[in-house]
Amino acid sequence: MVLAKITDHGLLMDQTSSDSSRAGLFCCSPSELADKDGFEELSSGTLIPFKNIVWVEGALNESVEITYIEQQDSHLKIRTVVADVTGRQQSNEPGSKSAVSQLMALAYATSEPKKSVIVFVNPHSGKGKAIHLYGHEVEPVLNAARYHVDLVKTEYSGHATEYMKHVDIDKYDGVICASGDGIPHEVLNGIYSRKDRVRAFQRLFIAQTPCGSGNAMALSCLGTLKPGLATLEIIKGHTVRSDLMLVCSKGSGPRVSFLSQTYGVIAEADIGTEWMRFMGGIRFDIGVALNILRRKQFPCRVAVKRITSDKQELSERYKSQYQQHGVTRVLDEAALTPKYFDGHLFDDDQLPAGWEWLDDSVTQNLSIFYTGKLPYIAKDVDFFPAALPNDGAIDLVLFDGRAQVWRSAHSLLQLDKGLHVWHDHVDHLKVESLKLVPMLGKGRTSYISVDGENFPVETIQVEVLPGVMKTVMNDGRYKDSGFLAQIR
């Protein structure tokens, strides 16, 4: 047994009190995680930050057993220590019970312990490594935190959608997707298809541990691509209500989207290179490079209901809304129903009040059409740097295909810092809703991608669904995109 003292920042372990105690390096704070993986050692003892403590229970002789997370090399390890805890507040409870209550309250100051979750694992995600990543990095952390887990290994495309249509939601607090971005898309659409979808969206959080090739939700919301750290962030992060998008077309039913819709170079590089999936993420880079070098254009018409008119207005709006922590609205059926879609008038050129067609000289020569709600669509791809979780807006980025190859290439080489949006041949605006009308020539084929999934190439209408998705974020906001620093 070791001696330990509760401090303002965590539990300070006396390293001289037991030969079996460990001078580990422990996670300190969300801000430090971004800078140096957030681990440090104190000369006067070892600090276990409250964030790293996942469970506390009473032991013999008024001592307590503490389960915590330690980083060892590039992975997390589960550690348990029995300690005599001092420096705690006065309480009428017996010693160990008082320490347990206080430590658990401090450890879960921004979240709730011991949740019940459905975990979907896609065995084919991440070049077939998802099962291994879940078993070795995700599951141990969930078990240490005493989560109740019902594990579902998906067997076919759409499995998670079908499962979520019928599952008893009252048994669960949330859904964790140990996968790429395809499973969160399926989960959300399964929930959207339910008769009690309002209650389901109110009740269940949706989060991702990065076990696939595309992990935009985990990177943007949790700030890491390490499955173990992402799991710890899910357990200890802030619950946030984030916007979703609803994609409607005349030929298909409404589809919920949490990530993006794209047409043009990006869609060709994503969907059009599926046969190269064995190559991993490099297939996407190759696809984009080839299309840019060929100066391929994808004519279309785009109508929008604007929120911002130019980049200056977008910047001012971002600054004003960045510190806001979003919606507190109670969901109802109206919040999940499209406001602008009318199937009978869908092919009509007449637009609803407040809408406008974007400049045809740009859209008829477009190379990239991309809309999204998350800043990071992949590692080092900060495509929507002005995206905010719940600003009631969709970020729209358009690349003019008439730009010289070197200009297009230069802007794409700045995706890692989100600087591409400042180039003259790139339009960046926020919209409440939009309509995309592909205008490919006769016999020409292409792709539309919704959250990385293939979608029919037809006219689509997209609108924001404010504050619908309950999710978890590090410190209650997206991973820093660098946009605020650029506009100060």
C-alpha positions as CSV (number, residue, x, y, z in Angstrom):
1,M,0.0,0.0,0.0
2,V,1.2,3.5,-0.8
3,L,0.4,6.9,0.7
4,A,-1.5,9.3,-1.5
5,K,-2.8,12.8,-1.2
6,I,-5.6,14.5,-3.1
7,T,-4.4,17.8,-4.7
8,D,-6.1,20.3,-6.9
9,H,-4.9,18.5,-10.0
10,G,-4.9,14.9,-9.1
11,L,-3.8,12.2,-6.7
12,L,-0.1,12.6,-5.6
13,M,1.5,9.3,-4.9
14,D,4.4,9.0,-2.4
15,Q,7.0,7.0,-4.3
16,T,9.0,6.3,-1.1
17,S,6.1,4.5,0.7
18,S,6.2,1.3,-1.3
19,D,8.7,-0.6,-3.4
20,S,5.9,-1.8,-5.6
21,S,4.7,1.7,-6.5
22,R,5.4,2.9,-10.1
23,A,7.0,6.1,-11.2
24,G,4.9,6.2,-14.3
25,L,4.3,9.0,-16.7
26,F,0.7,10.1,-16.6
27,C,-1.7,12.1,-18.7
28,C,-2.1,15.6,-17.3
29,S,-4.7,17.6,-19.2
30,P,-6.5,17.8,-22.6
31,S,-4.4,20.9,-23.6
32,E,-1.1,19.0,-22.9
33,L,-2.3,16.0,-24.8
34,A,-2.1,18.1,-28.0
35,D,1.3,19.4,-27.2
36,K,3.4,16.5,-25.9
37,D,0.9,13.6,-25.4
38,G,0.3,15.2,-22.0
39,F,2.6,13.1,-19.8
40,E,5.0,14.3,-17.0
41,E,6.7,13.1,-13.8
42,L,6.9,15.1,-10.6
43,S,10.1,15.0,-8.4
44,S,8.1,15.0,-5.2
45,G,6.0,12.0,-6.2
46,T,3.9,10.9,-9.1
47,L,0.8,12.8,-9.9
48,I,-2.1,10.8,-11.3
49,P,-4.4,13.4,-12.9
50,F,-8.1,12.9,-12.1
51,K,-8.7,12.4,-15.8
52,N,-6.6,9.2,-15.7
53,I,-8.4,7.7,-12.8
54,V,-11.2,5.5,-14.2
55,W,-12.4,3.7,-11.1
56,V,-12.1,3.8,-7.3
57,E,-13.5,1.4,-4.8
58,G,-13.0,0.6,-1.1
59,A,-10.3,-1.9,0.1
60,L,-9.1,-3.2,3.5
61,N,-8.4,-1.1,6.5
62,E,-10.0,2.1,5.1
63,S,-7.7,2.1,2.1
64,V,-8.9,2.5,-1.5
65,E,-8.1,0.6,-4.7
66,I,-7.6,3.0,-7.6
67,T,-7.6,2.0,-11.3
68,Y,-5.9,4.4,-13.6
69,I,-4.4,4.7,-17.0
70,E,-0.7,4.9,-17.7
71,Q,1.1,5.5,-20.9
72,Q,3.8,2.9,-21.7
73,D,5.6,3.5,-25.0
74,S,2.9,4.3,-27.5
75,H,0.1,2.4,-25.7
76,L,-2.0,2.8,-22.6
77,K,-1.7,0.4,-19.7
78,I,-4.2,-0.3,-17.0
79,R,-2.7,0.1,-13.5
80,T,-4.2,-0.6,-10.1
81,V,-2.8,0.7,-6.7
82,V,-4.1,0.3,-3.2
83,A,-3.5,3.6,-1.3
84,D,-4.1,5.3,2.0
85,V,-5.5,8.6,0.8
86,T,-5.0,11.7,2.9
87,G,-5.8,15.3,2.5
88,R,-9.4,14.7,1.7
89,Q,-12.3,16.8,2.8
90,Q,-14.1,16.1,6.1
91,S,-17.0,13.8,5.7
92,N,-19.5,11.9,7.9
93,E,-18.8,8.8,5.8
94,P,-16.4,6.1,6.9
95,G,-12.8,6.8,5.7
96,S,-12.6,4.6,2.6
97,K,-16.1,5.4,1.5
98,S,-15.5,9.1,1.8
99,A,-12.3,8.8,-0.3
100,V,-14.1,6.7,-2.9
101,S,-16.9,9.3,-3.2
102,Q,-14.5,12.2,-3.4
103,L,-12.1,10.6,-5.9
104,M,-14.9,9.4,-8.2
105,A,-16.6,12.9,-8.1
106,L,-13.2,14.5,-9.0
107,A,-12.4,11.8,-11.6
108,Y,-15.8,12.2,-13.4
109,A,-16.2,16.0,-12.9
110,T,-17.3,16.4,-16.6
111,S,-18.9,13.0,-17.3
112,E,-20.7,10.1,-15.7
113,P,-19.1,6.8,-14.7
114,K,-20.0,3.2,-15.5
115,K,-22.1,3.7,-18.6
116,S,-23.7,1.0,-20.7
117,V,-22.8,1.1,-24.4
118,I,-23.2,-0.8,-27.7
119,V,-19.8,-1.2,-29.4
120,F,-19.8,-1.8,-33.1
121,V,-16.6,-3.3,-34.6
122,N,-16.2,-3.5,-38.3
123,P,-13.7,-6.5,-38.8
124,H,-12.8,-5.0,-42.2
125,S,-11.9,-1.5,-41.0
126,G,-8.3,-0.4,-41.0
127,K,-7.1,-3.0,-43.4
128,G,-8.5,-5.7,-41.1
129,K,-6.9,-4.5,-37.9
130,A,-10.0,-3.2,-36.2
131,I,-10.6,-6.4,-34.1
132,H,-7.0,-6.4,-32.9
133,L,-7.1,-2.6,-32.0
134,Y,-10.4,-3.0,-30.2
135,G,-9.2,-6.0,-28.1
136,H,-5.8,-4.6,-27.2
137,E,-6.5,-0.9,-26.9
138,V,-10.2,-0.1,-26.5
139,E,-11.7,-2.9,-24.6
140,P,-9.2,-2.8,-21.7
141,V,-10.0,0.8,-21.0
142,L,-13.7,0.3,-21.1
143,N,-13.4,-2.7,-18.8
144,A,-11.2,-0.7,-16.4
145,A,-13.9,2.0,-16.2
146,R,-16.5,-0.7,-15.5
147,Y,-18.5,0.0,-18.6
148,H,-21.1,-2.5,-19.6
149,V,-20.4,-3.4,-23.2
150,D,-22.6,-5.2,-25.8
151,L,-20.2,-6.0,-28.6
152,V,-21.5,-6.2,-32.2
153,K,-19.2,-7.3,-35.0
154,T,-20.7,-6.1,-38.2
155,E,-21.2,-8.8,-40.8
156,Y,-22.4,-6.8,-43.9
157,S,-22.8,-3.3,-45.2
158,G,-25.8,-1.7,-43.4
159,H,-25.6,-4.1,-40.4
160,A,-25.3,-1.3,-37.9
161,T,-28.2,0.6,-39.5
162,E,-30.5,-2.4,-39.2
163,Y,-29.3,-3.1,-35.6
164,M,-30.0,0.5,-34.5
165,K,-33.5,0.5,-36.0
166,H,-34.7,-2.2,-33.6
167,V,-32.5,-2.1,-30.5
168,D,-34.0,-1.3,-27.1
169,I,-32.4,2.1,-26.5
170,D,-33.4,2.1,-22.8
171,K,-30.6,-0.4,-22.0
172,Y,-27.9,2.0,-23.2
173,D,-26.3,5.4,-22.7
174,G,-24.5,5.5,-26.0
175,V,-22.9,3.9,-29.0
176,I,-19.1,3.6,-29.6
177,C,-17.9,2.8,-33.2
178,A,-14.6,1.0,-33.2
179,S,-14.3,1.5,-36.9
180,G,-13.8,4.1,-39.6
181,D,-16.3,6.7,-40.5
182,G,-18.7,4.3,-42.2
183,I,-20.2,2.8,-39.0
184,P,-21.1,6.1,-37.4
185,H,-22.9,6.9,-40.6
186,E,-24.8,3.7,-40.4
187,V,-25.6,4.1,-36.7
188,L,-27.0,7.6,-37.2
189,N,-29.2,6.5,-40.1
190,G,-30.5,3.6,-38.1
191,I,-31.5,6.0,-35.4
192,Y,-33.0,8.4,-37.9
193,S,-35.2,5.6,-39.2
194,R,-36.8,4.8,-35.8
195,K,-40.3,5.8,-34.9
196,D,-38.9,7.1,-31.6
197,R,-36.0,8.8,-33.2
198,V,-36.4,12.0,-31.2
199,R,-36.0,10.1,-27.9
200,A,-33.2,8.0,-29.3
201,F,-31.2,11.1,-30.4
202,Q,-31.9,12.7,-27.0
203,R,-30.7,9.7,-25.1
204,L,-27.7,8.1,-26.9
205,F,-24.3,9.6,-27.5
206,I,-22.4,8.5,-30.6
207,A,-18.6,8.4,-30.5
208,Q,-15.8,6.8,-32.5
209,T,-12.6,5.1,-31.5
210,P,-10.3,5.3,-34.5
211,C,-9.9,1.8,-35.8
212,G,-10.4,2.4,-39.6
213,S,-8.7,4.1,-42.5
214,G,-11.0,7.2,-42.2
215,N,-11.4,8.4,-38.6
216,A,-12.6,12.0,-39.0
217,M,-15.0,11.9,-36.1
218,A,-12.4,10.7,-33.6
219,L,-9.7,13.1,-34.8
220,S,-12.1,16.2,-34.9
221,C,-14.0,15.5,-31.7
222,L,-11.4,13.7,-29.5
223,G,-8.2,15.1,-30.9
224,T,-6.4,11.8,-31.3
225,L,-5.9,8.9,-33.7
226,K,-4.8,6.5,-30.9
227,P,-7.7,4.1,-30.0
228,G,-6.8,3.9,-26.4
229,L,-6.6,7.6,-25.8
230,A,-9.8,8.2,-27.8
231,T,-11.5,5.7,-25.5
232,L,-10.3,7.6,-22.4
233,E,-11.6,10.8,-24.0
234,I,-15.0,9.2,-24.6
235,I,-15.1,8.2,-20.9
236,K,-13.9,11.5,-19.6
237,G,-14.9,14.1,-22.3
238,H,-17.7,16.7,-22.4
239,T,-21.0,15.8,-23.9
240,V,-21.9,18.1,-26.7
241,R,-24.9,18.4,-29.0
242,S,-23.5,18.7,-32.6
243,D,-25.3,19.6,-35.8
244,L,-26.0,16.9,-38.4
245,M,-26.9,17.3,-42.1
246,L,-29.8,15.8,-44.0
247,V,-29.2,14.8,-47.6
248,C,-32.4,14.5,-49.7
249,S,-32.9,13.5,-53.4
250,K,-35.9,12.6,-55.5
251,G,-34.7,9.0,-56.1
252,S,-33.6,8.2,-52.5
253,G,-34.9,8.6,-49.0
254,P,-33.4,11.2,-46.6
255,R,-29.9,10.3,-45.4
256,V,-28.3,11.7,-42.3
257,S,-24.7,12.9,-42.7
258,F,-22.3,13.8,-39.9
259,L,-19.1,14.4,-42.0
260,S,-19.4,15.6,-45.6
261,Q,-20.8,15.4,-49.1
262,T,-18.5,15.8,-52.1
263,Y,-18.6,15.8,-55.8
264,G,-15.7,16.2,-58.2
265,V,-12.0,15.5,-57.6
266,I,-12.4,14.5,-53.9
267,A,-15.3,12.1,-54.7
268,E,-13.4,10.6,-57.6
269,A,-10.3,10.1,-55.3
270,D,-12.4,8.6,-52.5
271,I,-15.0,6.4,-54.2
272,G,-13.2,6.0,-57.5
273,T,-10.1,4.4,-55.9
274,E,-11.9,1.7,-53.8
275,W,-10.1,-0.9,-55.8
276,M,-6.8,0.5,-54.4
277,R,-8.0,0.2,-50.7
278,F,-5.2,-2.3,-50.0
279,M,-2.8,0.7,-50.3
280,G,-4.4,2.5,-47.3
281,G,-4.7,6.3,-47.2
282,I,-2.1,6.8,-50.0
283,R,-4.8,5.8,-52.5
284,F,-6.7,9.0,-51.8
285,D,-3.6,11.2,-52.3
286,I,-2.9,9.5,-55.6
287,G,-6.4,9.9,-56.8
288,V,-6.4,13.7,-56.0
289,A,-3.0,14.2,-57.6
290,L,-4.0,12.5,-60.9
291,N,-7.2,14.5,-61.2
292,I,-5.5,17.8,-60.5
293,L,-2.8,17.2,-63.0
294,R,-5.4,16.4,-65.6
295,R,-7.3,19.6,-64.6
296,K,-10.5,17.6,-64.6
297,Q,-13.6,19.7,-64.2
298,F,-17.1,18.6,-63.0
299,P,-19.8,21.0,-64.2
300,C,-22.8,21.6,-61.9
301,R,-25.2,24.2,-60.6
302,V,-25.2,25.1,-56.9
303,A,-28.0,26.9,-55.1
304,V,-27.6,28.0,-51.5
305,K,-29.4,29.7,-48.6
306,R,-26.4,31.7,-47.4
307,I,-25.3,32.5,-43.9
308,T,-22.1,34.3,-44.9
309,S,-21.4,36.2,-48.1
310,D,-17.6,36.3,-48.1
311,K,-14.5,35.2,-46.2
312,Q,-14.5,38.3,-44.0
313,E,-18.0,37.7,-42.9
314,L,-17.3,34.1,-42.3
315,S,-14.3,35.0,-40.1
316,E,-16.3,37.5,-38.0
317,R,-19.0,34.9,-37.5
318,Y,-16.4,32.3,-36.5
319,K,-14.9,34.6,-33.9
320,S,-18.3,35.4,-32.4
321,Q,-19.4,31.8,-32.1
322,Y,-16.2,30.0,-31.2
323,Q,-16.5,30.5,-27.5
324,Q,-20.2,29.5,-27.4
325,H,-20.9,26.0,-26.3
326,G,-23.9,25.5,-28.5
327,V,-27.5,24.6,-28.3
328,T,-29.5,23.5,-25.3
329,R,-32.7,23.1,-27.3
330,V,-35.0,20.1,-26.6
331,L,-35.4,18.0,-29.7
332,D,-38.7,17.5,-31.4
333,E,-39.9,16.0,-34.6
334,A,-39.7,19.3,-36.4
335,A,-36.0,19.5,-35.7
336,L,-35.5,16.2,-37.7
337,T,-37.8,17.1,-40.6
338,P,-36.4,18.9,-43.7
339,K,-37.5,22.5,-44.0
340,Y,-36.8,23.1,-47.7
341,F,-37.2,19.8,-49.5
342,D,-40.3,19.4,-51.6
343,G,-40.1,16.3,-53.9
344,H,-42.8,17.7,-56.2
345,L,-40.9,20.8,-56.9
346,F,-37.4,19.3,-56.7
347,D,-36.6,19.6,-60.4
348,D,-37.9,23.2,-60.6
349,D,-35.4,26.0,-61.1
350,Q,-37.5,28.2,-58.9
351,L,-35.8,28.5,-55.5
352,P,-37.3,29.1,-52.0
353,A,-37.3,32.6,-50.6
354,G,-33.8,33.6,-49.5
355,W,-32.0,31.2,-51.8
356,E,-29.7,32.0,-54.8
357,W,-27.7,30.3,-57.5
358,L,-23.9,30.6,-57.2
359,D,-21.9,32.0,-60.1
360,D,-22.2,29.7,-63.1
361,S,-18.8,30.7,-64.3
362,V,-17.4,28.9,-61.3
363,T,-19.7,26.0,-60.9
364,Q,-19.6,25.1,-64.6
365,N,-15.8,24.8,-64.3
366,L,-15.7,23.2,-60.8
367,S,-13.0,20.8,-59.7
368,I,-14.0,20.3,-56.1
369,F,-17.4,20.6,-54.4
370,Y,-17.1,19.8,-50.7
371,T,-19.5,20.4,-47.8
372,G,-18.8,19.3,-44.2
373,K,-19.4,19.7,-40.4
374,L,-16.1,18.4,-39.1
375,P,-12.8,20.3,-39.5
376,Y,-10.5,17.3,-40.0
377,I,-11.6,14.7,-42.6
378,A,-8.4,12.7,-42.2
379,K,-4.9,13.0,-40.6
380,D,-3.3,16.2,-41.7
381,V,-6.3,17.2,-43.8
382,D,-7.9,20.3,-42.1
383,F,-10.4,20.8,-45.0
384,F,-13.0,22.7,-43.0
385,P,-11.0,24.9,-40.6
386,A,-14.0,27.1,-39.8
387,A,-16.3,24.3,-38.9
388,L,-18.0,24.5,-35.5
389,P,-19.9,21.7,-33.8
390,N,-23.2,23.5,-33.3
391,D,-23.3,26.8,-35.2
392,G,-26.3,25.8,-37.3
393,A,-24.3,26.0,-40.5
394,I,-22.8,23.8,-43.2
395,D,-19.3,24.7,-44.4
396,L,-19.1,24.8,-48.2
397,V,-15.8,24.8,-50.1
398,L,-15.5,25.1,-53.9
399,F,-12.4,24.9,-56.0
400,D,-12.4,26.7,-59.4
401,G,-11.1,24.2,-62.0
402,R,-9.8,26.9,-64.2
403,A,-6.9,27.6,-61.8
404,Q,-3.4,26.8,-63.0
405,V,-2.2,23.4,-61.9
406,W,0.5,24.8,-59.7
407,R,-2.0,27.0,-57.9
408,S,-4.3,24.1,-57.3
409,A,-1.4,22.0,-56.1
410,H,-0.1,24.7,-53.8
411,S,-3.5,25.1,-52.1
412,L,-3.9,21.4,-51.6
413,L,-0.4,21.2,-50.1
414,Q,-1.7,23.6,-47.4
415,L,-4.5,21.3,-46.3
416,D,-2.6,20.3,-43.2
417,K,-2.9,23.8,-41.7
418,G,-6.3,24.7,-43.3
419,L,-4.7,27.5,-45.3
420,H,-6.1,26.4,-48.6
421,V,-9.4,28.3,-48.0
422,W,-7.6,31.7,-48.3
423,H,-6.6,31.1,-52.0
424,D,-8.4,33.2,-54.6
425,H,-9.6,30.2,-56.6
426,V,-11.2,28.7,-53.5
427,D,-14.6,29.9,-52.2
428,H,-15.5,29.2,-48.6
429,L,-18.9,30.0,-47.1
430,K,-21.4,28.9,-44.5
431,V,-24.9,27.9,-45.6
432,E,-28.0,26.7,-44.0
433,S,-29.0,24.6,-46.9
434,L,-27.9,23.9,-50.5
435,K,-28.8,22.2,-53.7
436,L,-26.3,20.5,-56.0
437,V,-27.2,19.8,-59.6
438,P,-24.6,17.7,-61.4
439,M,-24.3,18.5,-65.1
440,L,-22.0,15.9,-66.5
441,G,-22.0,15.4,-70.3
442,K,-23.7,12.5,-72.0
443,G,-22.0,9.2,-71.3
444,R,-19.7,10.7,-68.6
445,T,-19.9,9.1,-65.1
446,S,-18.6,10.2,-61.8
447,Y,-19.4,10.0,-58.1
448,I,-21.1,11.7,-55.2
449,S,-19.9,10.7,-51.7
450,V,-21.8,11.1,-48.5
451,D,-19.7,10.5,-45.4
452,G,-17.4,8.5,-47.7
453,E,-20.2,6.3,-48.9
454,N,-21.2,6.1,-52.6
455,F,-24.4,8.0,-53.4
456,P,-26.3,8.2,-56.8
457,V,-25.1,11.0,-59.1
458,E,-28.3,13.0,-59.1
459,T,-29.6,16.3,-57.8
460,I,-29.3,16.5,-54.0
461,Q,-30.4,19.0,-51.4
462,V,-28.6,19.2,-48.1
463,E,-29.7,21.1,-45.0
464,V,-28.4,21.5,-41.5
465,L,-30.1,19.8,-38.5
466,P,-29.0,21.9,-35.5
467,G,-27.9,20.2,-32.3
468,V,-29.3,16.7,-33.2
469,M,-26.3,14.5,-32.4
470,K,-25.2,13.9,-28.9
471,T,-21.5,13.2,-28.9
472,V,-18.3,13.6,-26.8
473,M,-15.6,16.1,-27.3
474,N,-12.3,16.9,-25.7
475,D,-12.9,20.1,-23.6
476,G,-16.3,20.4,-25.3
477,R,-15.1,21.6,-28.7
478,Y,-13.4,20.4,-31.9
479,K,-9.6,19.8,-32.1
480,D,-8.0,23.2,-32.9
481,S,-8.0,23.8,-36.6
482,G,-5.8,26.9,-36.5
483,F,-8.5,29.1,-38.0
484,L,-8.9,31.3,-35.0
485,A,-5.2,32.2,-35.0
486,Q,-5.4,32.9,-38.7
487,I,-8.1,35.6,-38.4
488,R,-7.0,37.3,-35.2
